[in-house]
Amino acid sequence: MAIPKVYIDGREGTTGLQIYERLGARSDIEFLHIDADKRKDVEERKKLLNAADIVFLCLPDGAAREAVELIENEHTRVIDASTAHRTTRGWVYGFPELYRYPGEVIGQARRVANPGCHATGFLAGVAPLVKLHILPEDYPLTCFSLTGYSGGGKRMIAQYEEGEKDAALSSPRLYGLNLCHKHLPEMQQVAGLSQSPVFCPVVDDYYKGMAVTVQLHNKYLLGQPTAEELYHVLSAYYAGQKLISVRFAREGELLPANTLAGTDRLELVVGGHERQSVITALFDNLGKGASGAAVQNMNLMLGLDETTGLNL
């Protein structure tokens, strides 16, 4: 069997660089490279897009849509890291742990939309509870998400790391206050909710790592489960998964948002009591929240162990 050819369109960005970091030393794939002076040459990109078996699109939304239009054959398979196709018909949403048999869904897909980082944390806790009919589809959910500044790309990274830093950057900053964050459509659609959650992201002065939190009133859930019972439900749902684990919060515990920075895993931490619950997803916004998830999806599409090349 020929070694699969892989091309990253947009390798110079944060996500593209992180994907290449995970794949660059692997001998089970062959990288297709574009000359630096031809990175914006449409014909050269088109040639590589059509020569590859797997293409990663690490581009702005509009450019990602244009890149897909350049593919003229049936064999090139695409993993899009942008927001462009996450709710598009005909594209598979690339969150393997939400499928009973991911190898039959993502593994057979020609077009895979990589999840957004905030959406990954939200869906990890919410989607199973909706699927199991414990969390009503019309529950008025709220969510807040702490993230490191690397999620903002090169421009934001430069703001935090180059020259004299503005004092405002030294404290957490809320954003998306119009409540129309670009991840909301996938959060609602993939979770199976009848309305969008109220979602507020927060960026802080650390490089990478996320803590995405949902808070629940248990009396509005089916069967009025306690927080500990929700923990057992989620533990059972993710039993046997290699990249997602679940635990109950320890008494008096503090949860640093960068706990899993540098890994490609996600950990759900459930806390609370009989009346209220809190579910927090801890992971790396550049790992399970972006590039690690993209490599996991590629592994499934190539029929490999999903954790190949990932940092557990």
Buried (B, 14 or more C-beta within 10 A) or exposed (E): EEEBBBBBBBBEBBBBBBBBEBBEEBEEBBBBEBEEEEEEEEEBBBBBBBBBBBBBBBBBBEBBBBBBEBBEEEEBBBBBBBBBBBBEEEBBBBBBBBBEEBEEBBBEBBBBBBBBBBBBBBBBBBBBBBEEEBBBEEBEBEBBBBBBBBBBEEEBBEBBEEEEEEEEBEEEEEEBEEEEBBBBBBBBBBBEBEEBBEBBBBBBBBBBBBBBBBBBEBEEBEEEBBBBBBBBBBBEBBEEBBBBBBEBBEEEEEBEBBBBBEBBBBBBBBBBEEEBBBBBBBBBBBBBBBBBBBBBBBBBBBEBEBBBBBEE
